[in-house]
Amino acid sequence: VCAPIGPLKLMSSATWTRLTVKSVTILGGPVGVPDADVISLQAGPHFSLAMLDVGIEGAYYTEFKEMGFAPNVSIGLLNFEVTASYNMVLTDPSSTWISIGGGFRF
């Protein structure tokens, strides 16, 4: 969802990310760790020029029940876009990941 005011706009989004773990070794042996499905609810200001859009959004991550930040950049052409976001959980700096996606603007 987008509310433009000149080159500035307020955007919100909901995303689903599956975090998969290939293997973890503890005390010399492999340990099974389940995959995590993270739904994030995000909103924040964006600055856009032509096809480029840069923003920083506050986020709530359901799997962690924590707040965080998601700076992102997207490139759009007509109603299509490709986006990349760096997701950070505030209470655990090691809980970060990069999301890459595509979508429709409306």
C-alpha positions in Angstrom: 0.0 0.0 0.0 1.4 3.4 -0.9 0.4 7.0 -0.1 2.6 9.4 -2.3 3.4 13.0 -1.5 5.7 14.2 -4.3 8.9 12.1 -4.2 8.1 11.0 -0.6 5.6 8.3 0.2 4.5 6.1 3.1 4.5 2.4 2.2 3.4 -0.7 4.1 3.8 -4.4 3.3 3.3 -7.8 4.6 5.9 -10.5 3.6 6.4 -14.2 4.2 9.9 -15.6 4.5 11.0 -19.2 5.0 14.3 -19.4 6.9 15.9 -22.8 6.3 18.8 -24.2 8.2 21.0 -26.8 6.4 22.9 -28.0 9.4 24.2 -26.9 12.8 27.0 -28.5 14.6 27.0 -28.6 18.4 29.6 -30.5 20.5 31.0 -32.1 17.4 27.8 -33.5 16.0 25.0 -32.3 13.7 21.8 -31.1 15.3 18.5 -30.8 13.5 17.0 -27.3 13.6 13.5 -26.8 12.2 12.8 -24.2 9.4 11.2 -21.0 10.5 8.3 -19.2 8.7 8.5 -15.5 9.4 5.7 -13.1 8.6 6.7 -9.5 8.8 4.4 -6.5 8.9 6.3 -3.4 7.8 5.6 0.4 7.3 7.8 3.4 6.8 8.8 6.4 4.6 10.2 5.9 1.1 11.9 8.3 -1.3 11.5 7.6 -5.0 12.9 9.0 -8.2 11.7 7.6 -11.5 12.3 3.8 -11.3 14.3 3.7 -8.0 12.7 3.6 -4.6 14.6 3.7 -1.3 13.1 3.3 2.1 13.4 2.3 5.7 10.5 0.5 7.4 9.8 -0.5 10.9 8.9 -4.1 11.1 7.2 -6.6 13.4 8.4 -10.3 12.9 5.8 -12.8 14.0 8.2 -15.8 14.5 10.4 -13.8 16.9 7.5 -11.6 18.4 9.9 -8.7 18.1 10.3 -5.4 16.4 13.0 -4.5 13.9 14.0 -2.5 10.9 14.0 -3.3 7.2 15.9 -0.9 4.9 15.0 -1.7 1.3 15.5 -0.7 -2.3 13.3 -1.5 -5.3 13.4 -0.9 -9.0 10.1 -0.5 -10.7 8.9 -0.6 -14.3 5.3 0.2 -15.0 3.4 -1.9 -12.4 6.2 -4.4 -11.7 9.0 -4.2 -9.2 12.0 -6.1 -8.0 13.0 -5.4 -4.4 15.7 -6.2 -1.9 15.4 -5.8 1.9 17.9 -6.2 4.8 15.9 -7.4 7.8 17.1 -6.8 11.3 15.6 -7.9 14.7 16.3 -5.3 17.3 16.8 -7.5 20.3 19.2 -10.0 18.5 21.7 -8.4 16.1 22.7 -11.9 14.8 19.1 -12.4 13.6 19.4 -10.7 10.1 18.7 -11.8 6.6 18.3 -10.4 3.1 15.0 -10.8 1.2 14.8 -10.5 -2.5 11.4 -10.5 -4.2 9.2 -9.2 -7.0 5.7 -7.9 -7.1 3.1 -5.7 -8.6 2.5 -2.1 -7.7 -1.1 -0.9 -7.4 
